[in-house]
């Protein structure tokens, strides 16, 4: 979900205003995805690299994620199940604050019985960290290093492979996001910043599946 800061700068606003609008737009995109019968939607909310941002900006983003995981009533109304992907809370390098951890656990528990779309939020997530974690578990478990063995040791082994990856804000590259899971997927590049990513753009991304 790239381009929040640039979206704000273009409007003479603080970067934090862009992140706020980006969080609101995720709620809009979730509703549009449900409308289009999307089964799985995964959003890259905060990466392992994002902790180096200015402290005030990080605090603002943390508050937005606490709010995001608190949208339980709306998620239940949409029959959306929420889950989280990121560095395990008990790992030595994890940095998710306890109050965000509590919000994550509560959202997962409060939406666990929903049977519609699964919304996965990546927070304190980096694909290289995930793959290193899986590789270390293979060593610890003393099992052959096969594709299946690594797959079963990812953060969320049952997360389906990605069908379409969306990259916003004119970025013509992929990032440290689901590198294992995006193998062979279609990629939708758009010049729109994340706060402007709308239902029409979602439809364009989904149309790649019909080509």
C-alpha positions in Angstrom: 0.0 0.0 0.0 2.6 2.5 -1.2 2.3 6.3 -1.8 0.6 7.5 1.4 3.3 10.1 2.1 3.5 11.3 -1.5 -0.3 11.5 -1.6 -0.2 13.8 1.5 2.7 15.9 0.2 0.9 16.6 -3.1 -2.0 18.0 -1.1 0.1 20.1 1.3 -0.6 17.7 4.2 1.6 16.0 6.8 2.7 12.4 5.9 0.6 11.2 8.8 -2.5 12.4 7.1 -1.6 10.2 4.1 -1.3 7.2 6.4 -4.7 8.0 8.0 -6.3 8.2 4.6 -4.5 5.0 3.6 -6.0 3.1 6.5 -9.5 4.4 5.6 -9.0 3.3 2.0 -8.1 -0.2 3.1 -11.5 -0.4 4.7 -13.0 0.8 1.4 -11.0 -1.8 -0.6 -12.0 -4.6 1.8 -15.7 -3.8 1.1 -15.0 -3.7 -2.7 -13.1 -7.0 -2.5 -16.0 -8.6 -0.7 -18.4 -7.3 -3.3 -16.2 -8.9 -6.1 -16.1 -12.3 -4.2 -12.4 -12.1 -3.5 -11.5 -15.1 -1.3 -8.2 -13.8 0.2 -6.8 -10.3 0.5 -3.4 -9.6 2.0 -2.3 -6.1 2.8 1.3 -5.1 3.5 0.7 -2.7 6.4 4.1 -2.4 8.1 7.4 -4.0 7.1 10.4 -5.0 9.1 12.2 -2.1 7.4 9.7 0.5 8.4 10.9 0.8 12.0 13.6 3.2 10.8 11.1 5.9 9.9 10.8 9.0 12.1 9.5 8.0 15.6 6.4 10.2 15.4 5.4 8.7 12.1 5.9 5.2 13.4 3.7 6.0 16.5 1.0 7.3 14.2 1.1 4.2 12.0 1.0 1.9 15.1 -2.1 3.7 16.3 -3.7 3.3 12.9 -3.1 -0.5 13.0 -4.6 -0.7 16.4 -7.6 1.0 15.0 -7.6 -1.3 11.9 -7.6 -4.4 14.1 -10.4 -2.8 16.1 -12.8 -2.7 13.2 -14.4 -6.0 14.3 -18.0 -4.9 14.0 -17.6 -4.0 10.4 -15.6 -7.1 9.6 -18.3 -9.3 11.2 -21.0 -7.5 9.2 -19.0 -8.3 6.0 -18.4 -11.9 7.2 -14.6 -11.2 6.9 -12.1 -13.3 8.9 -9.0 -11.4 9.9 -5.5 -12.9 10.4 -2.0 -11.5 10.8 1.3 -12.4 9.3 4.6 -11.2 10.7 7.5 -12.0 13.0 6.2 -14.2 15.8 5.6 -12.1 19.0 8.0 -14.3 21.0 10.9 -14.2 18.5 13.9 -12.2 19.8 13.8 -9.8 16.8 10.0 -9.1 16.9 9.1 -5.4 17.5 5.2 -5.4 17.6 4.2 -3.4 20.7 2.1 -5.2 23.3 -1.0 -3.0 22.7 -0.9 -3.8 19.0 -0.4 -7.5 19.8 -3.6 -7.4 22.0 -5.5 -5.8 19.2 -4.4 -8.4 16.7 -5.2 -11.3 19.0 -8.7 -9.9 19.8 -9.5 -9.2 16.1 -8.5 -12.8 15.2 -10.6 -14.3 18.0 -13.6 -12.0 17.3 -13.7 -12.8 13.6 -12.7 -16.5 13.7 -16.1 -17.9 12.9 -16.6 -15.8 9.8 -16.8 -17.7 6.6 -16.3 -15.1 3.9 -13.1 -13.4 2.7 -9.9 -13.8 4.7 -8.1 -10.5 5.3 -4.5 -11.0 6.2 -2.6 -7.9 7.5 1.2 -8.1 7.3 2.6 -6.2 10.3 6.3 -6.3 11.3 6.6 -8.5 8.3 9.5 -9.1 5.8 9.6 -12.0 3.4 13.3 -12.5 3.9 12.8 -12.8 7.6 10.0 -15.3 7.0 12.1 -17.5 4.8 15.1 -17.3 7.2 12.7 -18.3 10.0 11.4 -21.3 8.0 15.0 -22.4 7.1 16.0 -22.2 10.7 13.0 -24.4 11.7 14.1 -26.9 9.1 17.5 -27.1 10.7 16.0 -27.3 14.2 13.6 -30.0 13.2 16.4 -31.9 11.4 14.3 -32.6 8.3 15.3 -32.6 4.6 15.2 -29.2 3.1 12.4 -29.7 0.6 9.9 -27.3 -0.9 7.1 -28.9 1.1 9.2 -28.7 4.3 9.8 -25.0 3.9 6.2 -24.3 2.9 5.0 -25.9 6.1 7.3 -23.7 8.2 6.2 -20.4 6.8 4.4 -18.0 9.2 1.1 -19.0 7.7 1.5 -22.3 5.9 -2.1 -22.4 4.7 -2.0 -18.9 3.1 -2.7 -19.6 -0.6 -0.3 -18.6 -3.3 -0.9 -15.1 -4.7 -2.9 -14.8 -7.9 -2.5 -11.0 -8.4 0.0 -8.7 -6.7 -0.9 -5.0 -6.8 1.8 -2.3 -6.7 0.7 1.3 -6.2 2.1 4.7 -6.6 4.1 4.1 -9.9 6.6 1.8 -8.3 7.7 -0.6 -11.0 9.2 -3.2 -8.7 8.3 -5.7 -6.0 9.2 -5.3 -2.4 10.1 -7.7 0.5 6.5 -9.0 0.5 5.4 -12.7 0.2 8.4 -13.5 -2.1 7.7 -17.2 -1.7 4.0 -16.9 -2.3 4.0 -14.6 -5.4 6.0 -17.0 -7.6 4.2 -17.0 -11.0 1.5 -14.4 -10.1 0.3 -11.6 -12.3 1.3 -8.1 -11.3 -0.9 -5.0 -11.5 1.1 -1.8 -11.6 -0.7 1.5 -11.1 0.4 5.1 -10.9 -2.3 5.8 -8.3 -1.1 6.3 -4.7 -2.7 3.9 -2.3 -5.3 6.4 -0.9 -6.6 6.7 -4.4 -6.7 3.0 -5.2 -10.4 2.4 -5.8 -12.9 -0.2 -6.9 -12.1 0.4 -10.6 -8.4 -0.2 -10.0 -9.3 -3.4 -8.1 -11.4 -4.5 -11.1 -8.4 -3.9 -13.4 -6.2 -6.0 -11.2 -8.7 -8.8 -11.1 -9.1 -8.7 -14.8 -5.6 -10.1 -15.1 -7.0 -13.4 -14.0 -9.2 -13.6 -17.0 -6.5 -13.0 -19.6 
